Amino acid sequence: MAQDGGKVAVVWGAGGGIGAGLVRALLARGDVAQIYAGSRDGRAGAGMAGVTPFAYDLMDEASIAGAVARMGGRLDLVIVASGVLHDAAHGVAPEKSLRAIDGAAMARVLAVNTIGPALIAKHTLARLPRDRRAVWAALSARVGSIGDNRLGGWHAYRASKAALNMLIANFAIETARTHPHAVIAALHPGTVASDLSAPFRAGVAPDRLFTPDISAGHLLRVLDGLTPGESGGLYAWDGARVPW
């Protein structure tokens, strides 16, 4: 543990495109001494100096709690980069109308996008230092904004991200009572060239389709600029606050 020689960061979902990009971006920073990189198989970040890979199951709270327990002391930066939009193995795909809603598929999306991050928060927020700035963030999406919704559809994904946004607001309120310097935020990364967006980015302008590394750089810059007074919000990759 690098308790005194630099920040300790944790990336949950480091096996995905954005998560892997975040690990690489954090490694390039001079203020981060230790990175924990979590993935389903525990191999994300393996062989990278300064990175400790760990395995966890987002659907199993005991595995989350066990992973956190093995991290030791304080955590200065926690980012939840996991999520699901489509998953053929579990019958998950964005619904074009309410007729396409499937209970089992919706439950899967909510479990991954909402409940999983909530369980991670349950076991990590208390590990943030109380005497200085610390950050806890989760990837959300603009389509989870109720106020910004003009198209409808994508019911399960929108609902899961809207629920995550509410949890972020709740966590910020509760954490401020014990960790007044903490920043809790939801992040909209834009459209990133990853497996999650692959079937849905044909019409995205080239200058708005980000590589995972470019996306990671944007997101870390946004987090660097947020103050405790801005805790609890949803912020886009360019720093703009997205309405609930």
C-alpha positions as CSV (number, residue, x, y, z in Angstrom):
1,M,0.0,0.0,0.0
2,A,1.2,3.5,-0.8
3,Q,-0.4,5.2,2.1
4,D,2.0,8.1,2.3
5,G,3.8,8.2,-1.0
6,G,0.9,9.1,-3.3
7,K,-2.7,8.5,-4.0
8,V,-4.4,5.1,-4.0
9,A,-6.9,4.5,-6.8
10,V,-9.3,1.7,-7.6
11,V,-10.9,1.1,-11.0
12,W,-13.8,-1.4,-11.0
13,G,-14.5,-2.7,-14.5
14,A,-10.8,-2.4,-15.6
15,G,-11.3,-5.1,-18.1
16,G,-13.6,-2.9,-20.3
17,G,-12.5,-0.3,-22.8
18,I,-12.9,2.8,-20.6
19,G,-11.8,1.0,-17.4
20,A,-8.6,-0.1,-19.1
21,G,-8.1,3.4,-20.4
22,L,-8.5,4.8,-16.9
23,V,-5.8,2.5,-15.6
24,R,-3.4,3.6,-18.2
25,A,-4.2,7.3,-17.7
26,L,-3.8,6.9,-13.9
27,L,-0.4,5.2,-14.4
28,A,0.8,8.2,-16.4
29,R,0.0,10.6,-13.5
30,G,2.6,11.6,-11.1
31,D,0.3,11.7,-8.1
32,V,-0.9,8.1,-8.1
33,A,1.3,5.5,-6.5
34,Q,-1.0,2.5,-6.3
35,I,-3.8,1.3,-8.6
36,Y,-6.1,-1.6,-8.0
37,A,-7.6,-2.8,-11.2
38,G,-10.7,-5.0,-10.8
39,S,-12.2,-7.3,-13.4
40,R,-14.2,-10.4,-13.6
41,D,-11.2,-12.7,-14.3
42,G,-8.8,-10.7,-12.2
43,R,-6.3,-10.2,-15.1
44,A,-6.9,-6.6,-16.0
45,G,-3.6,-4.7,-15.5
46,A,-1.6,-7.8,-14.9
47,G,2.1,-7.2,-15.4
48,M,1.9,-3.4,-15.1
49,A,4.1,-1.9,-12.5
50,G,2.1,-0.1,-9.9
51,V,-1.1,-2.0,-10.7
52,T,-2.6,-4.7,-8.5
53,P,-5.2,-6.8,-10.3
54,F,-8.1,-8.2,-8.5
55,A,-11.1,-10.3,-9.3
56,Y,-14.7,-9.6,-8.3
57,D,-18.2,-10.5,-9.2
58,L,-20.5,-7.5,-9.5
59,M,-23.5,-9.7,-8.8
60,D,-22.0,-11.0,-5.5
61,E,-21.6,-8.6,-2.6
62,A,-19.3,-11.0,-0.7
63,S,-16.8,-10.8,-3.5
64,I,-16.9,-7.0,-3.5
65,A,-16.5,-6.9,0.2
66,G,-13.6,-9.4,0.1
67,A,-11.8,-7.4,-2.6
68,V,-12.1,-4.2,-0.6
69,A,-10.9,-5.8,2.6
70,R,-7.7,-6.9,0.8
71,M,-6.9,-3.4,-0.3
72,G,-6.0,-2.3,3.2
73,G,-6.4,1.3,4.2
74,R,-7.5,4.5,2.6
75,L,-8.7,4.9,-1.0
76,D,-8.3,8.3,-2.6
77,L,-10.0,7.7,-5.9
78,V,-12.6,5.1,-6.7
79,I,-14.1,4.8,-10.2
80,V,-16.8,2.3,-11.2
81,A,-16.4,1.8,-14.9
82,S,-18.6,-1.3,-15.3
83,G,-21.9,-1.4,-17.2
84,V,-24.1,-3.2,-19.6
85,L,-26.2,-2.0,-22.6
86,H,-26.4,-5.2,-24.6
87,D,-25.7,-8.8,-23.7
88,A,-26.9,-11.5,-26.1
89,A,-26.1,-14.2,-23.6
90,H,-28.7,-12.8,-21.2
91,G,-31.2,-11.5,-23.8
92,V,-30.3,-7.9,-23.1
93,A,-30.7,-5.3,-25.9
94,P,-32.0,-1.7,-25.9
95,E,-35.8,-1.7,-26.3
96,K,-37.2,0.3,-29.2
97,S,-40.7,0.2,-27.6
98,L,-42.4,-0.8,-24.4
99,R,-43.5,-4.0,-26.2
100,A,-39.9,-5.2,-26.1
101,I,-39.6,-4.9,-22.3
102,D,-38.5,-8.2,-20.8
103,G,-38.5,-8.6,-17.0
104,A,-35.5,-10.8,-16.8
105,A,-33.4,-8.7,-19.1
106,M,-34.4,-5.5,-17.3
107,A,-33.5,-7.1,-13.9
108,R,-30.0,-7.9,-15.4
109,V,-29.5,-4.4,-16.5
110,L,-30.5,-2.9,-13.2
111,A,-28.3,-5.4,-11.3
112,V,-25.2,-4.4,-13.3
113,N,-25.8,-0.7,-13.8
114,T,-27.4,0.2,-10.5
115,I,-27.2,-2.4,-7.8
116,G,-23.6,-3.3,-8.5
117,P,-22.3,0.2,-8.2
118,A,-24.4,0.7,-5.0
119,L,-22.8,-2.3,-3.4
120,I,-19.3,-1.0,-4.3
121,A,-20.2,2.3,-2.8
122,K,-21.4,0.5,0.4
123,H,-18.0,-1.0,0.9
124,T,-15.7,1.8,-0.4
125,L,-17.1,5.2,0.5
126,A,-16.1,4.8,4.2
127,R,-12.5,4.2,3.0
128,L,-12.2,7.7,1.6
129,P,-10.0,10.0,3.7
130,R,-11.9,12.4,5.9
131,D,-9.2,15.1,6.2
132,R,-8.6,15.9,2.5
133,R,-10.1,15.8,-1.0
134,A,-11.1,12.4,-2.3
135,V,-13.2,11.3,-5.2
136,W,-15.8,8.5,-5.8
137,A,-17.3,8.3,-9.3
138,A,-19.3,6.0,-11.5
139,L,-19.9,5.9,-15.2
140,S,-23.5,6.9,-16.0
141,A,-25.0,8.2,-19.2
142,R,-26.8,11.2,-20.6
143,V,-29.7,9.0,-21.6
144,G,-30.3,8.5,-17.9
145,S,-31.3,12.1,-17.6
146,I,-35.1,12.5,-17.3
147,G,-34.9,16.2,-18.1
148,D,-32.9,15.5,-21.3
149,N,-35.0,12.7,-22.6
150,R,-36.6,13.5,-25.9
151,L,-36.6,10.2,-27.7
152,G,-37.8,7.5,-25.3
153,G,-36.9,3.9,-25.8
154,W,-34.0,2.0,-24.3
155,H,-36.2,1.6,-21.2
156,A,-34.0,-0.7,-19.0
157,Y,-30.8,1.2,-19.7
158,R,-32.3,4.6,-19.2
159,A,-34.0,3.5,-16.0
160,S,-30.9,1.9,-14.6
161,K,-28.8,5.0,-15.2
162,A,-31.5,7.4,-13.9
163,A,-31.6,5.2,-10.7
164,L,-27.8,5.3,-10.5
165,N,-27.9,9.1,-10.8
166,M,-30.3,9.3,-7.8
167,L,-28.0,7.0,-5.8
168,I,-25.1,9.3,-6.6
169,A,-27.1,12.2,-5.2
170,N,-27.9,10.2,-2.1
171,F,-24.3,9.1,-1.6
172,A,-23.1,12.7,-1.9
173,I,-25.6,13.9,0.8
174,E,-24.7,11.2,3.2
175,T,-21.0,11.2,2.7
176,A,-20.7,15.0,3.1
177,R,-21.7,14.5,6.8
178,T,-18.5,12.5,7.5
179,H,-16.2,13.4,4.6
180,P,-16.7,17.1,3.9
181,H,-13.9,17.2,1.3
182,A,-15.2,14.3,-0.8
183,V,-16.5,14.6,-4.3
184,I,-19.1,12.0,-5.4
185,A,-20.0,12.2,-9.1
186,A,-21.7,10.4,-12.0
187,L,-19.9,10.7,-15.4
188,H,-21.2,10.7,-18.9
189,P,-18.2,9.6,-21.1
190,G,-19.8,10.4,-24.5
191,T,-19.6,7.8,-27.2
192,V,-16.5,5.6,-26.7
193,A,-15.1,3.0,-29.2
194,S,-15.7,0.1,-26.9
195,D,-17.7,-3.2,-26.9
196,L,-20.6,-1.4,-25.2
197,S,-21.1,1.1,-28.0
198,A,-20.1,-1.0,-30.9
199,P,-23.6,-1.7,-32.4
200,F,-24.8,1.9,-31.9
201,R,-22.1,4.3,-33.1
202,A,-22.6,4.3,-36.9
203,G,-24.0,7.8,-37.0
204,V,-21.5,9.3,-34.5
205,A,-19.4,12.1,-35.9
206,P,-15.7,11.2,-36.0
207,D,-14.8,14.0,-33.6
208,R,-17.3,12.7,-31.1
209,L,-16.2,9.1,-31.1
210,F,-13.5,8.8,-28.5
211,T,-10.9,6.2,-28.0
212,P,-10.8,4.7,-24.5
213,D,-7.6,6.6,-23.7
214,I,-9.0,10.0,-24.9
215,S,-12.2,9.3,-22.9
216,A,-10.2,8.5,-19.8
217,G,-8.3,11.7,-20.1
218,H,-11.5,13.7,-20.4
219,L,-13.1,12.0,-17.4
220,L,-10.1,12.5,-15.1
221,R,-9.9,16.1,-16.1
222,V,-13.5,16.6,-15.1
223,L,-13.0,14.9,-11.8
224,D,-9.9,17.0,-11.1
225,G,-12.0,20.1,-11.6
226,L,-14.9,19.3,-9.4
227,T,-15.3,20.7,-5.9
228,P,-17.1,19.3,-2.9
229,G,-19.9,21.8,-3.5
230,E,-20.5,20.2,-6.9
231,S,-20.7,16.7,-5.4
232,G,-23.8,14.6,-6.3
233,G,-24.1,15.7,-10.0
234,L,-24.0,14.1,-13.4
235,Y,-21.2,15.6,-15.5
236,A,-20.4,15.1,-19.2
237,W,-17.0,14.4,-20.6
238,D,-16.5,18.2,-21.3
239,G,-17.3,19.2,-17.7
240,A,-20.9,20.4,-18.4
241,R,-23.4,19.4,-15.8
242,V,-26.2,17.2,-17.2
243,P,-29.7,17.9,-15.8
244,W,-31.4,15.1,-13.9
